[in-house]
Amino acid sequence: MGNICRSPSAEAVLRELVRREFPLLQLEVDSAGTHGYHIGDPPDPRSIAAGRKRGYDLTTLRARQVERSDFERFDWLLAMDAANLERLQQLAPESTAGRARLFLEFVGESLRKEVPDPYYGETADFELVLDLLENASRRLLRQLTAST
């Protein structure tokens, strides 16, 4: 929603996994929130700390809000939960509405469909977010590699 916890973490994870494990894959990765709560702010310090422990750098990222032009710029806009997916679908030009999907669709068989928001949680909640993002990101990157 505010682009300070889950989505910047996903951006950092995707960028670093491409660099480390999928160096031939060329992607443009960016994160944005569906609401304008924190525009211009850095990620939550707890997201930065959790990411740092796993080798992800979130310090240069700044929150921004999704724009309609993002639907033309990107092949996919991946939402962390159903509420954000619904908001993306409302924002999308009709011809690009199918580009909005849930990030965890790429996990495969899973009981979880959404990445939980850790904002009001503890350190373990930020770690869980990274676990989910790493798993989904690797599966997404494998899928992209197989299709190129």
URWO-V595164 format. One record per run of one state. SS is the DSSP state (@ for helix, = for strand, . for the rest). FROM is the first residue (numbers start at 0). LEN is the number of residues. If there is no record, write none. Layout:
ss:SS from:FROM len:LEN
ss:SS from:FROM len:LEN
This chain:
ss:. from:0 len:5
ss:@ from:5 len:16
ss:. from:21 len:11
ss:= from:32 len:1
ss:. from:33 len:11
ss:@ from:44 len:9
ss:. from:53 len:11
ss:= from:64 len:1
ss:. from:65 len:4
ss:@ from:69 len:4
ss:. from:73 len:3
ss:= from:76 len:3
ss:. from:79 len:2
ss:@ from:81 len:10
ss:. from:91 len:2
ss:@ from:93 len:6
ss:= from:99 len:3
ss:@ from:102 len:5
ss:. from:107 len:15
ss:@ from:122 len:25
ss:. from:147 len:1
